Amino acid sequence: MKTILITGSTDGIGKLTALLLAKNGDKVILHGRNQQKLNDTIVDVKEASNNENISGFIADLSDFKSIDQMLSNIIETHKSIDVLINNAGVFKSSITKNNTNLDLRFAVNYFAPYILTNGLQTVLSNSEAARVINLSSAAQAPVSIEALKGSQELSDQEAYAQSKLALTMWSFFFAKQYPTINTIAVNPGSLLNTKMVKEAYGQHWSSADKGANILFELATLDKFSEMSGYYFDNDRGAFNDAHPDAYNEEKVTTLISETEKILNS
């Protein structure tokens, strides 16, 4: 039985993945923004899986103090976590900036996983075979440092694609930094049937189950245990190259340096 934390797991592929893992007998930790929705999801997953080892934590991932509070609560109650799935993401929103004036896509899709994963590094390292699964995307675009800082306006598509490349670049960096934690970036599939995709594009290509199935496999199967620092493209059903910038050490170093400056300012 693994202990697995999934962000953004009150709906979409996060919830579907939680159900698969719960039915597998794993101990699943859900995350949501809304307490009532989180409580309802915990009940849903317990009933559907006949697994009582389901718990949850609340946090607004656009608010870094809220993430810190969730981190404290998790560390207080869990000595080790075997798998962290950074699933939560945002594409369109009526609010485009967070409370520190950063673009919401960068805040939720990149900074939140960065803060959460680094904050849980010790708890992950206490696992005998820790994994971090970061949800990237087929949409990856070169990161503007000015946009990262919140001082350049981008379209929804640009902000989303840049935030997903930033996440992928950092995934590879984290994999090198912590070789005992198996870190994989994954495009779960393009235009899956989720609320985020419907809001963004109004159409879908594949069922949300396609994304949930690959997240379940990446989290649990032994065949992925030696694939740290790689990118799985579920549109192709195989490991593939990410955007070239993800392998550019100078650009990765600049990204991490600027990220730390922003978070410490």
NUVEXNU-987893 format. One record per residue: residue in one letter; x, y, z of N, C-alpha, C in turn. Coordinates in nm, 3 decimals. Layout:
N
PT, a, X, Y, Z, X, Y, Z, X, Y, Z .
...
This chain:
265
PT, m, 0.084, -0.121, 0.000, 0.000, 0.000, 0.000, 0.087, 0.125, 0.000 .
PT, k, 0.065, 0.210, -0.099, 0.139, 0.336, -0.108, 0.054, 0.449, -0.051 .
PT, t, 0.121, 0.553, -0.001, 0.054, 0.676, 0.040, 0.074, 0.777, -0.072 .
PT, i, -0.037, 0.824, -0.131, -0.030, 0.905, -0.253, -0.110, 1.033, -0.237 .
PT, l, -0.045, 1.145, -0.260, -0.109, 1.278, -0.254, -0.132, 1.328, -0.396 .
PT, i, -0.255, 1.369, -0.423, -0.291, 1.420, -0.556, -0.349, 1.560, -0.541 .
PT, t, -0.287, 1.659, -0.603, -0.345, 1.794, -0.599, -0.456, 1.805, -0.703 .
PT, g, -0.551, 1.893, -0.674, -0.661, 1.913, -0.769, -0.741, 1.787, -0.791 .
PT, s, -0.780, 1.720, -0.681, -0.841, 1.588, -0.697, -0.989, 1.583, -0.658 .
PT, t, -1.057, 1.698, -0.663, -1.202, 1.696, -0.636, -1.285, 1.684, -0.764 .
PT, d, -1.219, 1.690, -0.880, -1.288, 1.661, -1.006, -1.185, 1.628, -1.114 .
PT, g, -1.234, 1.605, -1.236, -1.144, 1.580, -1.350, -1.059, 1.456, -1.334 .
PT, i, -0.942, 1.458, -1.400, -0.857, 1.339, -1.397, -0.796, 1.318, -1.259 .
PT, g, -0.789, 1.423, -1.177, -0.740, 1.407, -1.040, -0.830, 1.316, -0.960 .
PT, k, -0.961, 1.339, -0.969, -1.057, 1.256, -0.896, -1.060, 1.115, -0.953 .
PT, l, -1.058, 1.102, -1.086, -1.057, 0.970, -1.149, -0.934, 0.889, -1.108 .
PT, t, -0.819, 0.957, -1.100, -0.695, 0.891, -1.058, -0.705, 0.847, -0.913 .
PT, a, -0.761, 0.933, -0.830, -0.781, 0.900, -0.688, -0.866, 0.774, -0.672 .
PT, l, -0.971, 0.763, -0.754, -1.059, 0.646, -0.749, -0.983, 0.518, -0.787 .
PT, l, -0.903, 0.527, -0.893, -0.825, 0.411, -0.937, -0.728, 0.366, -0.828 .
PT, l, -0.661, 0.463, -0.766, -0.563, 0.431, -0.662, -0.632, 0.377, -0.537 .
PT, a, -0.747, 0.434, -0.503, -0.822, 0.387, -0.386, -0.869, 0.244, -0.408 .
PT, k, -0.916, 0.213, -0.529, -0.961, 0.076, -0.561, -0.843, -0.021, -0.562 .
PT, n, -0.724, 0.033, -0.583, -0.601, -0.048, -0.580, -0.557, -0.078, -0.437 .
PT, g, -0.624, -0.015, -0.340, -0.591, -0.037, -0.200, -0.490, 0.061, -0.143 .
PT, d, -0.459, 0.166, -0.219, -0.362, 0.263, -0.171, -0.426, 0.363, -0.074 .
PT, k, -0.343, 0.426, 0.004, -0.386, 0.533, 0.095, -0.380, 0.663, 0.016 .
PT, v, -0.494, 0.726, -0.005, -0.500, 0.841, -0.095, -0.530, 0.969, -0.017 .
PT, i, -0.446, 1.070, -0.043, -0.466, 1.202, 0.017, -0.513, 1.296, -0.094 .
PT, l, -0.634, 1.345, -0.079, -0.692, 1.437, -0.177, -0.656, 1.581, -0.142 .
PT, h, -0.670, 1.668, -0.241, -0.654, 1.812, -0.218, -0.763, 1.886, -0.295 .
PT, g, -0.816, 1.990, -0.234, -0.912, 2.075, -0.301, -0.907, 2.217, -0.247 .
PT, r, -0.979, 2.307, -0.315, -0.985, 2.447, -0.271, -1.105, 2.473, -0.181 .
PT, n, -1.212, 2.394, -0.202, -1.339, 2.416, -0.134, -1.362, 2.303, -0.033 .
PT, q, -1.381, 2.340, 0.093, -1.391, 2.238, 0.199, -1.508, 2.143, 0.178 .
PT, q, -1.625, 2.197, 0.141, -1.742, 2.112, 0.121, -1.721, 2.014, 0.005 .
PT, k, -1.665, 2.066, -0.104, -1.640, 1.981, -0.221, -1.537, 1.872, -0.187 .
PT, l, -1.437, 1.910, -0.109, -1.335, 1.813, -0.066, -1.398, 1.705, 0.021 .
PT, n, -1.481, 1.746, 0.117, -1.549, 1.649, 0.204, -1.636, 1.553, 0.123 .
PT, d, -1.711, 1.609, 0.027, -1.798, 1.527, -0.057, -1.717, 1.427, -0.140 .
PT, t, -1.602, 1.472, -0.190, -1.517, 1.385, -0.272, -1.459, 1.271, -0.189 .
PT, i, -1.419, 1.303, -0.066, -1.367, 1.198, 0.024, -1.473, 1.090, 0.044 .
PT, v, -1.596, 1.131, 0.067, -1.708, 1.036, 0.084, -1.728, 0.955, -0.044 .
PT, d, -1.729, 1.024, -0.158, -1.748, 0.957, -0.288, -1.643, 0.849, -0.311 .
PT, v, -1.517, 0.885, -0.289, -1.406, 0.793, -0.316, -1.410, 0.675, -0.220 .
PT, k, -1.439, 0.702, -0.092, -1.450, 0.592, 0.007, -1.559, 0.493, -0.033 .
PT, e, -1.675, 0.545, -0.071, -1.789, 0.458, -0.105, -1.764, 0.380, -0.234 .
PT, a, -1.707, 0.448, -0.334, -1.684, 0.382, -0.464, -1.573, 0.278, -0.459 .
PT, s, -1.481, 0.294, -0.366, -1.364, 0.205, -0.362, -1.367, 0.106, -0.246 .
PT, n, -1.459, 0.129, -0.151, -1.463, 0.048, -0.029, -1.328, 0.056, 0.044 .
PT, n, -1.268, 0.173, 0.040, -1.137, 0.198, 0.101, -1.154, 0.317, 0.197 .
PT, e, -1.127, 0.293, 0.325, -1.144, 0.399, 0.426, -1.020, 0.487, 0.440 .
PT, n, -0.910, 0.447, 0.375, -0.784, 0.522, 0.389, -0.778, 0.642, 0.294 .
PT, i, -0.882, 0.725, 0.302, -0.891, 0.843, 0.216, -0.902, 0.966, 0.306 .
PT, s, -0.813, 1.062, 0.286, -0.816, 1.186, 0.364, -0.798, 1.304, 0.269 .
PT, g, -0.797, 1.425, 0.323, -0.784, 1.540, 0.234, -0.734, 1.664, 0.305 .
PT, f, -0.677, 1.753, 0.226, -0.628, 1.882, 0.276, -0.677, 1.994, 0.184 .
PT, i, -0.696, 2.108, 0.244, -0.748, 2.224, 0.172, -0.636, 2.325, 0.147 .
PT, a, -0.633, 2.384, 0.030, -0.540, 2.494, 0.001, -0.580, 2.561, -0.129 .
PT, d, -0.562, 2.691, -0.133, -0.573, 2.767, -0.258, -0.432, 2.772, -0.317 .
PT, l, -0.409, 2.699, -0.423, -0.273, 2.687, -0.477, -0.222, 2.814, -0.544 .
PT, s, -0.309, 2.914, -0.560, -0.260, 3.042, -0.612, -0.206, 3.130, -0.499 .
PT, d, -0.233, 3.088, -0.374, -0.193, 3.163, -0.255, -0.082, 3.085, -0.184 .
PT, f, 0.041, 3.138, -0.191, 0.155, 3.062, -0.142, 0.152, 3.042, 0.010 .
PT, k, 0.090, 3.135, 0.084, 0.076, 3.115, 0.229, -0.020, 3.000, 0.258 .
PT, s, -0.121, 2.985, 0.173, -0.215, 2.875, 0.187, -0.144, 2.741, 0.162 .
PT, i, -0.052, 2.740, 0.065, 0.026, 2.618, 0.039, 0.113, 2.585, 0.160 .
PT, d, 0.177, 2.687, 0.217, 0.262, 2.667, 0.335, 0.182, 2.607, 0.451 .
PT, q, 0.058, 2.654, 0.467, -0.027, 2.602, 0.574, -0.060, 2.455, 0.550 .
PT, m, -0.092, 2.423, 0.423, -0.120, 2.283, 0.390, 0.003, 2.197, 0.412 .
PT, l, 0.119, 2.248, 0.374, 0.244, 2.175, 0.395, 0.263, 2.141, 0.543 .
PT, s, 0.241, 2.239, 0.629, 0.256, 2.217, 0.774, 0.162, 2.108, 0.821 .
PT, n, 0.037, 2.112, 0.772, -0.062, 2.013, 0.813, -0.026, 1.872, 0.765 .
PT, i, 0.026, 1.864, 0.642, 0.065, 1.732, 0.587, 0.184, 1.676, 0.665 .
PT, i, 0.285, 1.759, 0.686, 0.407, 1.715, 0.755, 0.376, 1.672, 0.898 .
PT, e, 0.280, 1.740, 0.959, 0.239, 1.708, 1.096, 0.175, 1.570, 1.105 .
PT, t, 0.107, 1.528, 0.998, 0.026, 1.405, 1.003, 0.085, 1.289, 0.923 .
PT, h, 0.186, 1.314, 0.842, 0.242, 1.208, 0.757, 0.395, 1.209, 0.764 .
PT, k, 0.452, 1.100, 0.811, 0.598, 1.090, 0.820, 0.659, 1.066, 0.682 .
PT, s, 0.582, 0.997, 0.597, 0.634, 0.971, 0.462, 0.520, 0.971, 0.361 .
PT, i, 0.553, 1.011, 0.239, 0.461, 1.004, 0.125, 0.536, 0.934, 0.013 .
PT, d, 0.471, 0.836, -0.047, 0.537, 0.759, -0.152, 0.527, 0.824, -0.289 .
PT, v, 0.412, 0.886, -0.316, 0.390, 0.946, -0.448, 0.319, 1.081, -0.432 .
PT, l, 0.372, 1.182, -0.499, 0.307, 1.311, -0.510, 0.272, 1.333, -0.657 .
PT, i, 0.143, 1.351, -0.685, 0.099, 1.381, -0.821, 0.055, 1.528, -0.826 .
PT, n, 0.137, 1.610, -0.889, 0.104, 1.753, -0.905, 0.012, 1.769, -1.025 .
PT, n, -0.117, 1.749, -0.998, -0.217, 1.744, -1.104, -0.289, 1.877, -1.124 .
PT, a, -0.308, 1.955, -1.018, -0.389, 2.077, -1.025, -0.335, 2.172, -1.131 .
PT, g, -0.425, 2.231, -1.208, -0.384, 2.324, -1.312, -0.496, 2.419, -1.348 .
PT, v, -0.459, 2.532, -1.408, -0.558, 2.630, -1.451, -0.520, 2.682, -1.589 .
PT, f, -0.620, 2.702, -1.673, -0.599, 2.757, -1.807, -0.667, 2.894, -1.816 .
PT, k, -0.800, 2.894, -1.804, -0.877, 3.019, -1.808, -0.929, 3.052, -1.670 .
PT, s, -0.933, 3.182, -1.639, -0.991, 3.224, -1.512, -1.034, 3.369, -1.524 .
PT, s, -1.142, 3.403, -1.453, -1.186, 3.544, -1.453, -1.085, 3.629, -1.378 .
PT, i, -1.010, 3.565, -1.287, -0.901, 3.633, -1.215, -0.771, 3.589, -1.281 .
PT, t, -0.694, 3.682, -1.333, -0.573, 3.644, -1.406, -0.445, 3.657, -1.324 .
PT, k, -0.454, 3.720, -1.206, -0.335, 3.738, -1.120, -0.363, 3.680, -0.982 .
PT, n, -0.257, 3.638, -0.914, -0.277, 3.593, -0.777, -0.256, 3.712, -0.681 .
PT, n, -0.253, 3.685, -0.552, -0.246, 3.795, -0.455, -0.108, 3.860, -0.445 .
PT, t, -0.009, 3.806, -0.517, 0.122, 3.873, -0.523, 0.151, 3.923, -0.664 .
PT, n, 0.044, 3.934, -0.744, 0.051, 3.992, -0.879, 0.123, 3.905, -0.982 .
PT, l, 0.129, 3.776, -0.955, 0.184, 3.683, -1.054, 0.070, 3.630, -1.140 .
PT, d, 0.100, 3.598, -1.265, -0.001, 3.538, -1.352, -0.052, 3.410, -1.287 .
PT, l, -0.184, 3.393, -1.286, -0.246, 3.279, -1.217, -0.198, 3.145, -1.272 .
PT, r, -0.173, 3.138, -1.404, -0.126, 3.013, -1.464, 0.012, 2.976, -1.412 .
PT, f, 0.101, 3.075, -1.405, 0.233, 3.048, -1.349, 0.222, 3.011, -1.201 .
PT, a, 0.135, 3.081, -1.127, 0.121, 3.056, -0.983, 0.076, 2.914, -0.955 .
PT, v, -0.031, 2.870, -1.022, -0.091, 2.739, -0.993, -0.017, 2.626, -1.064 .
PT, n, 0.019, 2.646, -1.190, 0.076, 2.537, -1.271, 0.224, 2.515, -1.248 .
PT, y, 0.294, 2.617, -1.200, 0.439, 2.605, -1.182, 0.485, 2.633, -1.038 .
PT, f, 0.455, 2.752, -0.988, 0.504, 2.787, -0.854, 0.448, 2.694, -0.746 .
PT, a, 0.319, 2.661, -0.755, 0.258, 2.575, -0.652, 0.325, 2.437, -0.644 .
PT, p, 0.342, 2.366, -0.757, 0.413, 2.238, -0.749, 0.557, 2.254, -0.699 .
PT, y, 0.621, 2.362, -0.740, 0.759, 2.390, -0.697, 0.766, 2.402, -0.545 .
PT, i, 0.676, 2.484, -0.488, 0.674, 2.505, -0.342, 0.636, 2.377, -0.269 .
PT, l, 0.531, 2.313, -0.318, 0.480, 2.194, -0.250, 0.581, 2.079, -0.253 .
PT, t, 0.639, 2.054, -0.368, 0.732, 1.941, -0.381, 0.859, 1.964, -0.301 .
PT, n, 0.914, 2.085, -0.310, 1.033, 2.115, -0.230, 1.003, 2.109, -0.081 .
PT, g, 0.882, 2.154, -0.045, 0.842, 2.150, 0.095, 0.823, 2.009, 0.148 .
PT, l, 0.787, 1.917, 0.060, 0.765, 1.777, 0.098, 0.885, 1.688, 0.071 .
PT, q, 0.995, 1.748, 0.032, 1.113, 1.669, -0.009, 1.156, 1.570, 0.100 .
PT, t, 1.160, 1.615, 0.225, 1.202, 1.527, 0.335, 1.102, 1.413, 0.355 .
PT, v, 0.973, 1.446, 0.349, 0.867, 1.346, 0.366, 0.873, 1.243, 0.252 .
PT, l, 0.899, 1.291, 0.131, 0.915, 1.201, 0.017, 1.039, 1.114, 0.033 .
PT, s, 1.146, 1.175, 0.080, 1.272, 1.102, 0.095, 1.263, 0.993, 0.202 .
PT, n, 1.164, 1.004, 0.291, 1.142, 0.900, 0.392, 1.078, 0.774, 0.333 .
PT, s, 1.028, 0.786, 0.209, 0.973, 0.669, 0.140, 1.087, 0.588, 0.080 .
PT, e, 1.067, 0.457, 0.072, 1.170, 0.371, 0.014, 1.181, 0.388, -0.137 .
PT, a, 1.072, 0.431, -0.200, 1.073, 0.446, -0.347, 0.978, 0.560, -0.386 .
PT, a, 1.020, 0.683, -0.354, 0.933, 0.798, -0.377, 0.923, 0.834, -0.525 .
PT, r, 0.804, 0.881, -0.563, 0.783, 0.929, -0.699, 0.713, 1.065, -0.695 .
PT, v, 0.750, 1.149, -0.790, 0.681, 1.275, -0.814, 0.637, 1.275, -0.960 .
PT, i, 0.508, 1.293, -0.981, 0.453, 1.298, -1.117, 0.402, 1.439, -1.142 .
PT, n, 0.465, 1.511, -1.234, 0.428, 1.649, -1.265, 0.351, 1.656, -1.396 .
PT, l, 0.231, 1.713, -1.390, 0.148, 1.719, -1.511, 0.188, 1.834, -1.601 .
PT, s, 0.258, 1.798, -1.706, 0.298, 1.893, -1.810, 0.187, 1.897, -1.914 .
PT, s, 0.223, 1.925, -2.037, 0.125, 1.939, -2.145, 0.197, 1.930, -2.279 .
PT, a, 0.121, 1.898, -2.383, 0.177, 1.906, -2.518, 0.205, 2.053, -2.552 .
PT, a, 0.132, 2.143, -2.486, 0.153, 2.287, -2.505, 0.270, 2.332, -2.418 .
PT, q, 0.384, 2.359, -2.481, 0.502, 2.408, -2.410, 0.563, 2.521, -2.493 .
PT, a, 0.585, 2.636, -2.428, 0.641, 2.751, -2.500, 0.751, 2.815, -2.417 .
PT, p, 0.854, 2.872, -2.484, 0.967, 2.933, -2.413, 0.921, 3.032, -2.306 .
PT, v, 0.983, 3.022, -2.189, 0.941, 3.100, -2.073, 0.998, 3.241, -2.079 .
PT, s, 0.911, 3.339, -2.075, 0.953, 3.479, -2.060, 0.971, 3.508, -1.912 .
PT, i, 1.092, 3.549, -1.874, 1.118, 3.578, -1.732, 1.032, 3.695, -1.685 .
PT, e, 1.007, 3.790, -1.773, 0.919, 3.903, -1.736, 0.777, 3.854, -1.708 .
PT, a, 0.730, 3.758, -1.786, 0.598, 3.701, -1.761, 0.598, 3.621, -1.631 .
PT, l, 0.707, 3.550, -1.606, 0.722, 3.475, -1.482, 0.710, 3.568, -1.361 .
PT, k, 0.768, 3.685, -1.374, 0.765, 3.785, -1.265, 0.630, 3.854, -1.253 .
PT, g, 0.544, 3.837, -1.354, 0.414, 3.903, -1.353, 0.414, 4.041, -1.415 .
PT, s, 0.523, 4.076, -1.483, 0.533, 4.211, -1.540, 0.513, 4.215, -1.692 .
PT, q, 0.468, 4.103, -1.748, 0.435, 4.099, -1.891, 0.303, 4.026, -1.909 .
PT, e, 0.210, 4.089, -1.980, 0.079, 4.028, -2.003, 0.087, 3.924, -2.115 .
PT, l, 0.024, 3.811, -2.093, 0.020, 3.705, -2.193, -0.124, 3.664, -2.219 .
PT, s, -0.148, 3.602, -2.334, -0.280, 3.543, -2.358, -0.293, 3.418, -2.272 .
PT, d, -0.415, 3.367, -2.257, -0.437, 3.245, -2.179, -0.350, 3.132, -2.231 .
PT, q, -0.349, 3.114, -2.363, -0.273, 3.005, -2.424, -0.123, 3.020, -2.398 .
PT, e, -0.071, 3.143, -2.415, 0.072, 3.167, -2.393, 0.111, 3.140, -2.248 .
PT, a, 0.029, 3.193, -2.156, 0.061, 3.177, -2.013, 0.058, 3.029, -1.974 .
PT, y, -0.041, 2.958, -2.024, -0.054, 2.816, -1.993, 0.067, 2.738, -2.047 .
PT, a, 0.099, 2.760, -2.174, 0.209, 2.686, -2.237, 0.344, 2.718, -2.173 .
PT, q, 0.365, 2.844, -2.137, 0.490, 2.882, -2.071, 0.499, 2.821, -1.930 .
PT, s, 0.386, 2.821, -1.860, 0.387, 2.765, -1.723, 0.414, 2.615, -1.727 .
PT, k, 0.365, 2.547, -1.829, 0.386, 2.402, -1.840, 0.530, 2.369, -1.881 .
PT, l, 0.591, 2.453, -1.962, 0.733, 2.431, -1.992, 0.817, 2.460, -1.868 .
PT, a, 0.784, 2.564, -1.793, 0.857, 2.595, -1.669, 0.852, 2.474, -1.575 .
PT, l, 0.734, 2.413, -1.563, 0.718, 2.296, -1.478, 0.805, 2.180, -1.527 .
PT, t, 0.811, 2.162, -1.657, 0.889, 2.052, -1.715, 1.039, 2.076, -1.694 .
PT, m, 1.083, 2.200, -1.715, 1.224, 2.236, -1.693, 1.264, 2.208, -1.548 .
PT, w, 1.178, 2.252, -1.457, 1.208, 2.230, -1.314, 1.202, 2.082, -1.278 .
PT, s, 1.112, 2.005, -1.340, 1.102, 1.860, -1.313, 1.237, 1.792, -1.338 .
PT, f, 1.297, 1.825, -1.451, 1.426, 1.765, -1.485, 1.535, 1.810, -1.387 .
PT, f, 1.528, 1.937, -1.346, 1.623, 1.990, -1.249, 1.608, 1.917, -1.115 .
PT, f, 1.483, 1.902, -1.070, 1.455, 1.836, -0.942, 1.501, 1.691, -0.945 .
PT, a, 1.483, 1.626, -1.060, 1.525, 1.485, -1.074, 1.676, 1.471, -1.054 .
PT, k, 1.752, 1.567, -1.104, 1.898, 1.564, -1.084, 1.935, 1.600, -0.940 .
PT, q, 1.861, 1.694, -0.884, 1.888, 1.743, -0.748, 1.862, 1.634, -0.644 .
PT, y, 1.758, 1.555, -0.666, 1.719, 1.449, -0.570, 1.708, 1.315, -0.644 .
PT, p, 1.822, 1.250, -0.668, 1.822, 1.127, -0.749, 1.747, 1.011, -0.686 .
PT, t, 1.719, 1.016, -0.556, 1.645, 0.906, -0.493, 1.494, 0.922, -0.510 .
PT, i, 1.450, 1.038, -0.560, 1.307, 1.061, -0.586, 1.285, 1.050, -0.736 .
PT, n, 1.204, 0.955, -0.776, 1.177, 0.930, -0.918, 1.078, 1.036, -0.970 .
PT, t, 1.128, 1.130, -1.047, 1.048, 1.245, -1.091, 1.022, 1.238, -1.241 .
PT, i, 0.895, 1.234, -1.277, 0.856, 1.221, -1.418, 0.758, 1.332, -1.455 .
PT, a, 0.783, 1.398, -1.566, 0.687, 1.495, -1.622, 0.602, 1.421, -1.724 .
PT, v, 0.473, 1.452, -1.728, 0.384, 1.378, -1.819, 0.282, 1.471, -1.884 .
PT, n, 0.267, 1.454, -2.014, 0.151, 1.510, -2.083, 0.045, 1.401, -2.077 .
PT, p, -0.062, 1.421, -1.997, -0.159, 1.312, -1.977, -0.246, 1.285, -2.100 .
PT, g, -0.235, 1.374, -2.199, -0.316, 1.361, -2.320, -0.375, 1.495, -2.357 .
PT, s, -0.379, 1.524, -2.484, -0.431, 1.653, -2.529, -0.583, 1.653, -2.536 .
PT, l, -0.642, 1.765, -2.496, -0.787, 1.788, -2.503, -0.867, 1.671, -2.445 .
PT, l, -0.836, 1.636, -2.321, -0.914, 1.535, -2.251, -1.047, 1.596, -2.206 .
PT, n, -1.145, 1.512, -2.184, -1.279, 1.559, -2.150, -1.286, 1.602, -2.003 .
PT, t, -1.231, 1.721, -1.974, -1.232, 1.775, -1.839, -1.293, 1.915, -1.840 .
PT, k, -1.327, 1.961, -1.720, -1.387, 2.094, -1.706, -1.293, 2.202, -1.761 .
PT, m, -1.162, 2.190, -1.732, -1.065, 2.290, -1.777, -1.060, 2.297, -1.930 .
PT, v, -1.060, 2.180, -1.994, -1.055, 2.175, -2.141, -1.183, 2.230, -2.202 .
PT, k, -1.298, 2.197, -2.143, -1.425, 2.248, -2.194, -1.429, 2.401, -2.188 .
PT, e, -1.382, 2.456, -2.075, -1.379, 2.602, -2.060, -1.283, 2.667, -2.158 .
PT, a, -1.172, 2.600, -2.185, -1.068, 2.657, -2.271, -1.101, 2.643, -2.419 .
PT, y, -1.149, 2.525, -2.459, -1.163, 2.495, -2.602, -1.305, 2.460, -2.647 .
PT, g, -1.391, 2.425, -2.552, -1.529, 2.390, -2.588, -1.543, 2.257, -2.657 .
PT, q, -1.435, 2.177, -2.663, -1.441, 2.045, -2.727, -1.334, 1.956, -2.665 .
PT, h, -1.342, 1.826, -2.691, -1.238, 1.735, -2.642, -1.211, 1.627, -2.746 .
PT, w, -1.092, 1.565, -2.733, -1.051, 1.459, -2.825, -1.063, 1.320, -2.760 .
PT, s, -1.033, 1.313, -2.632, -1.028, 1.184, -2.565, -1.097, 1.192, -2.429 .
PT, s, -1.132, 1.076, -2.373, -1.197, 1.074, -2.242, -1.094, 1.107, -2.134 .
PT, a, -1.145, 1.156, -2.021, -1.057, 1.190, -1.909, -0.990, 1.064, -1.853 .
PT, d, -1.052, 0.947, -1.876, -0.994, 0.821, -1.827, -0.854, 0.797, -1.885 .
PT, k, -0.831, 0.845, -2.006, -0.699, 0.827, -2.069, -0.591, 0.890, -1.981 .
PT, g, -0.619, 1.009, -1.930, -0.524, 1.077, -1.842, -0.511, 1.009, -1.708 .
PT, a, -0.625, 0.969, -1.650, -0.623, 0.903, -1.519, -0.547, 0.771, -1.524 .
PT, n, -0.566, 0.697, -1.632, -0.499, 0.566, -1.645, -0.348, 0.579, -1.648 .
PT, i, -0.296, 0.680, -1.720, -0.150, 0.694, -1.726, -0.095, 0.745, -1.592 .
PT, l, -0.170, 0.830, -1.523, -0.125, 0.876, -1.391, -0.120, 0.759, -1.293 .
PT, f, -0.221, 0.673, -1.299, -0.223, 0.554, -1.213, -0.101, 0.466, -1.242 .
PT, e, -0.072, 0.446, -1.370, 0.041, 0.360, -1.407, 0.175, 0.420, -1.366 .
PT, l, 0.192, 0.549, -1.391, 0.317, 0.616, -1.354, 0.339, 0.614, -1.203 .
PT, a, 0.230, 0.618, -1.129, 0.240, 0.620, -0.982, 0.269, 0.482, -0.923 .
PT, t, 0.229, 0.376, -0.994, 0.231, 0.244, -0.930, 0.320, 0.139, -0.997 .
PT, l, 0.339, 0.145, -1.127, 0.405, 0.033, -1.196, 0.558, 0.035, -1.182 .
PT, d, 0.614, -0.082, -1.160, 0.759, -0.096, -1.144, 0.836, -0.056, -1.271 .
PT, k, 0.773, -0.072, -1.387, 0.845, -0.046, -1.513, 0.885, 0.101, -1.528 .
PT, f, 0.826, 0.189, -1.446, 0.861, 0.331, -1.454, 0.961, 0.374, -1.346 .
PT, s, 1.012, 0.277, -1.270, 1.095, 0.311, -1.153, 1.232, 0.368, -1.190 .
PT, e, 1.275, 0.349, -1.314, 1.408, 0.399, -1.355, 1.397, 0.513, -1.457 .
PT, m, 1.282, 0.581, -1.460, 1.261, 0.682, -1.564, 1.263, 0.825, -1.510 .
PT, s, 1.333, 0.846, -1.402, 1.340, 0.980, -1.344, 1.409, 1.077, -1.439 .
PT, g, 1.353, 1.198, -1.448, 1.410, 1.299, -1.535, 1.368, 1.287, -1.680 .
PT, y, 1.262, 1.208, -1.704, 1.211, 1.191, -1.840, 1.070, 1.247, -1.855 .
PT, y, 1.027, 1.261, -1.978, 0.897, 1.318, -2.013, 0.813, 1.214, -2.086 .
PT, f, 0.698, 1.179, -2.029, 0.609, 1.083, -2.093, 0.500, 1.157, -2.169 .
PT, d, 0.491, 1.129, -2.298, 0.391, 1.195, -2.383, 0.278, 1.097, -2.410 .
PT, n, 0.165, 1.114, -2.342, 0.056, 1.018, -2.354, -0.021, 1.032, -2.486 .
PT, d, 0.005, 1.138, -2.562, -0.050, 1.144, -2.698, 0.015, 1.036, -2.785 .
PT, r, 0.140, 1.004, -2.752, 0.212, 0.900, -2.826, 0.215, 0.767, -2.751 .
PT, g, 0.181, 0.773, -2.622, 0.184, 0.652, -2.540, 0.325, 0.605, -2.511 .
PT, a, 0.420, 0.701, -2.506, 0.561, 0.663, -2.486, 0.641, 0.783, -2.434 .
PT, f, 0.760, 0.754, -2.383, 0.850, 0.862, -2.346, 0.897, 0.932, -2.473 .
PT, n, 0.913, 1.063, -2.464, 0.945, 1.142, -2.582, 1.024, 1.265, -2.537 .
PT, d, 1.074, 1.341, -2.631, 1.145, 1.465, -2.597, 1.046, 1.575, -2.562 .
PT, a, 1.076, 1.647, -2.456, 1.001, 1.767, -2.422, 1.055, 1.882, -2.509 .
PT, h, 1.010, 2.003, -2.482, 1.061, 2.120, -2.554, 1.213, 2.131, -2.534 .
PT, p, 1.287, 2.172, -2.635, 1.434, 2.180, -2.623, 1.483, 2.261, -2.503 .
PT, d, 1.407, 2.364, -2.465, 1.450, 2.447, -2.351, 1.460, 2.368, -2.221 .
PT, a, 1.388, 2.257, -2.212, 1.392, 2.175, -2.090, 1.528, 2.109, -2.070 .
PT, y, 1.608, 2.104, -2.178, 1.740, 2.042, -2.174, 1.852, 2.146, -2.182 .
PT, n, 1.814, 2.273, -2.182, 1.911, 2.382, -2.192, 1.951, 2.426, -2.051 .
PT, e, 2.070, 2.385, -2.008, 2.112, 2.408, -1.869, 2.113, 2.555, -1.831 .
PT, e, 2.154, 2.639, -1.924, 2.158, 2.783, -1.896, 2.018, 2.838, -1.869 .
PT, k, 1.923, 2.799, -1.953, 1.784, 2.846, -1.935, 1.722, 2.789, -1.809 .
PT, v, 1.752, 2.663, -1.780, 1.699, 2.601, -1.657, 1.756, 2.671, -1.534 .
PT, t, 1.886, 2.698, -1.535, 1.950, 2.767, -1.423, 1.890, 2.905, -1.402 .
PT, t, 1.866, 2.977, -1.512, 1.805, 3.110, -1.502, 1.664, 3.100, -1.444 .
PT, l, 1.587, 3.003, -1.491, 1.451, 2.984, -1.442, 1.450, 2.959, -1.291 .
PT, i, 1.534, 2.868, -1.244, 1.537, 2.833, -1.101, 1.583, 2.953, -1.019 .
PT, s, 1.684, 3.023, -1.067, 1.736, 3.141, -0.998, 1.629, 3.249, -0.984 .
PT, e, 1.559, 3.276, -1.094, 1.454, 3.379, -1.092, 1.335, 3.334, -1.006 .
PT, t, 1.306, 3.206, -1.009, 1.198, 3.152, -0.926, 1.228, 3.175, -0.778 .
PT, e, 1.349, 3.144, -0.738, 1.388, 3.163, -0.599, 1.383, 3.309, -0.557 .
PT, k, 1.425, 3.398, -0.649, 1.419, 3.543, -0.620, 1.275, 3.587, -0.596 .
PT, i, 1.184, 3.539, -0.682, 1.042, 3.576, -0.672, 0.984, 3.525, -0.541 .
PT, l, 1.014, 3.400, -0.507, 0.958, 3.340, -0.386, 1.017, 3.398, -0.258 .
PT, n, 1.137, 3.451, -0.267, 1.203, 3.508, -0.149, 1.188, 3.660, -0.137 .
PT, s, 1.118, 3.720, -0.235, 1.104, 3.866, -0.233, 0.993, 3.911, -0.139 .
